[in-house]
Amino acid sequence: MANYSMKNRGSRTIYEYLYECIREDILSGKLHAGEQLASKRTLARDLNISVTSVENAYAQLVLEGYIHGETGRGFFVNDLIEPVPVRESARPFKPNILRQPEATAPEHILDFKANRSSVKNFPFATWSRLMRNVLSERNAAILGTVPYNGLFELRSALSAYLYRHRGIEADPEQIIIGAGTEYLYSRLLQVLGFNTIIAMEDPGYKKFSEISASQGTVWDYIPMDDEGMRIDYLKNSSANVIHVSPSNHFPTGTVMPITRRLQLLQWAREKPERYIIEDDYDSELRYAGRVIPPMYAIDEDAKVIYMNTFSKSLVPSIRISYMILPPYLLERYQDTMSFYSCTVSAFEQLTLAHFISEGYFSRHINRMKQIYKQKRDLVLNALKESDLHQISEIREANAGTHFLLHVNTSLTDKQIKAKAEEQRIELALLSDYTTHQGIKSMGTLIINYAGLEPDQVGLAIEIIEQVFKDDIAKAKSKPTF
Amino acid sequence: MANYSMKNRGSRTIYEYLYECIREDILSGKLHAGEQLASKRTLARDLNISVTSVENAYAQLVLEGYIHGETGRGFFVNDLIEPVPVRESARPFKPNILRQPEATAPEHILDFKANRSSVKNFPFATWSRLMRNVLSERNAAILGTVPYNGLFELRSALSAYLYRHRGIEADPEQIIIGAGTEYLYSRLLQVLGFNTIIAMEDPGYKKFSEISASQGTVWDYIPMDDEGMRIDYLKNSSANVIHVSPSNHFPTGTVMPITRRLQLLQWAREKPERYIIEDDYDSELRYAGRVIPPMYAIDEDAKVIYMNTFSKSLVPSIRISYMILPPYLLERYQDTMSFYSCTVSAFEQLTLAHFISEGYFSRHINRMKQIYKQKRDLVLNALKESDLHQISEIREANAGTHFLLHVNTSLTDKQIKAKAEEQRIELALLSDYTTHQGIKSMGTLIINYAGLEPDQVGLAIEIIEQVFKDDIAKAKSKPTF
């Protein structure tokens, strides 16, 4: 053996190269189990290298279990169950096994489906200034460890903000910070336990049922009427936890009236294990009248779990959400979930804390309200002036970043989608979000205008007109008295 | 009615104040169900305010469902099931219900338990410079949406780094970025499915069994021998997925020899649903010989799931970890988990991508290796010179940031802990991490030196001497031949 040419060792140290040569011979079977290796001295002499190099190489091979030493007798190759290729010749990666290429830009010229906030309105200058301050001033805080529920600084800033702007009285201790509502919702399901059955709004935000499914949590779809989740269906279901967005239902935009809210709270009061998850997402974007106070603020019995996110109100790539737990669930969370480390970096928590407590956040919300309202008005006016006007009806345009456009059409929702694809636009339909295909949901478009730029509006309307041109033609041909 | 004094409205607009007064009267029962409200004109005149203000207040009350209008007849109070306190007088928060005060500094003067990296060695200047560059140059990327598996830029930087430094061939597509190993592990359990039974190392890293429990996943503890998880116990268990840290086992520090690695790989090969989760945490901190190549690099059958984190190698408050999925599991992940948004903010992903691809990360690792090695040597030398030397034995000191100190003591582990508490130090014992109290684990201390400052070492040893002073005295009293 030992005809290893030191010429090929490249940048590796002598001992490292020798180690690799011997390992390769063992793995490839050239050196077989039980075979004795040359003594350190012999090998050093043969290869004209130092004994120490050989010693180090042998030590590494022993450490990794390729060889073993027998006192007085020398070193022997271990019995590996079978030869395997060495690291260098490890299996080449087979990309063909993989589907789904890296994310590519959507080919659609317009996307009414993506409910994304217009990123360019994010107060980036302010945000990065705060980041810089945090970077230069809060060194220790950035590097310190973060409690399971997030930094106190952020939780207390939130607590103060929620009291002032949402009428919510929550101790910072009740607030749990997490990397996105989805994450918090997963944890919450674990706290609620495996016997939980969730009542989901139908139509509603699909993602929560997907998460429940992936967590093995059972749920019921409860139909909605104009006031929200139907109590009669709820009472007939075996659900013990409700998931609702009462201030701005997705996707219909319905505001749940006080009567229905009180009915749901009463339902929750009837049994100890009953709770209400209030998703307050986008609730501050209301263009007519006051912002609707959350259910949490009128809940006397600690039955409401409040959830909200900054990923929508600031920008999607900032993953910070929070939930407020009623004391009993909080204790359970502390007992069963507090071993999970907080998922949001200290750095961004501190930046957000300053952003809120220095008043930038509420200013940003007010600004976005104006911007979205203008966009909405642009779209609504364009619609009124378009041929779509006479065959359609607008619903729930006073909140959030979308409204419903119900079209009297002879097309099925499937046909509408197909025609939209022909026009290379992505359309969202109410029926996408409902399981029982009620007549009310058919032919109802969800117009998300958040990401729409003013100069796109005209084009947008034209394209939708194209989709429904037959219906428009029919409507026009009708004699008008 | 209508004796609302406009003096008290404070900063609120007239309509808003009127809305609140009427709502309060309805909720308190002063205005009862069915009662008719004054006409807009009358009320406007009585209160000497504009009709528009009354209209707006009524509109808001209608929107929120407190009143309803009957065409031609006016507005009437709705029948709420019961009066509830209004927002302003919502239930006061009861802090006494809450346990657990906000995180306070530990009273211990020394903590051998916390396995935390010494934060002050974090290359903060470099990191914040990169952050600033990202802030000023990568505006669009920071605000853009992030794919479920993380930004391609970070995944490809990782892919290149892993190939160069760990001999791992992984396509960026196989890498999933997440906010901490705990998070990724939760998701992974979901992908593996509810019939999964995990084989955990005993002793081992407790957190993974806690996570499994909270996810409802079953696991078996498999005893370790000096080479790692025992194959015979594994084969007798019904586990189909192994969780191991072969390159640097926690807490023993054992390096799994190639033989055992091949045996585990062979075990996995025997059935399609079998997998190995390789936790490669701290594997690069090896002070004698080469870094041990991971099992992933010798796995021919796509059976190994590779996991690692930056929270330990950089700083705990940066929550970025990753896992590499074999193609089959990757497809399943894409099918069932890709609806979950990535939990790490784009901003920190970009910063880390630059930190890795510009070579700062590997430089940082090498630097930490030196620093930890120096700390280790300090502690080892101090031990050798101390009275503890003659009653103790050091194990597995060549990797990671801790070693084992086995003390020949008459004290039980319980007594050791008690005595340590008296001395106000936090001690970790091997038996804390094992379920079967084998003789080997008794009297074995885990000395985490990562967070220990040089000037603390002397004190540290003295205190441990105090804990075992009786044993030391006994040893000294023995006649030495």
Interface residues (C-beta under 8 A of the other chain):
Chain A: E16 Y19 N56 A59 Q60 L63 E64 G65 Y66 N78 D79 L80 I81 E82 V84 P85 V86 R87 E88 A90 R91 P92 F93 K94 P95 I97 L98 R99 Q100 E102 A103 R116 V119 F122 F124 S128 M131 R132 L135 S136 N139 I142 L143 G144 T145 V146 P147 F152 G167 E169 A170 D171 P172 E173 Q174 A179 G180 E182 Y183 S186 Q190 F194 K207 E210 I211 S214 Q215 G216 E227 V255 M256 P257 I258 T259 R260 L262 Q263 L265 Q266 A288 G289 R290 I292 P293 A297 I298 E300 S311 V315 P316 S317 I318 R319 P327 Y328 L330 E331 Q334 T336 M337 F339 Y340 S341 C342 T343 V344 S345 A346 F347 E348
Chain B: E16 Y19 N56 A59 Q60 L63 E64 G65 Y66 N78 D79 L80 I81 E82 V84 P85 V86 R87 E88 A90 R91 P92 F93 K94 P95 I97 L98 R99 Q100 E102 A103 R116 V119 F122 F124 S128 M131 R132 L135 S136 N139 I142 L143 G144 T145 V146 P147 F152 G167 E169 A170 D171 P172 E173 Q174 A179 G180 E182 Y183 S186 Q190 F194 K207 E210 I211 S214 Q215 G216 E227 V255 M256 P257 I258 T259 R260 L262 Q263 L265 Q266 A288 G289 R290 I292 P293 A297 I298 E300 S311 V315 P316 S317 I318 R319 P327 Y328 L330 E331 Q334 T336 M337 F339 Y340 S341 C342 T343 V344 S345 A346 F347 E348
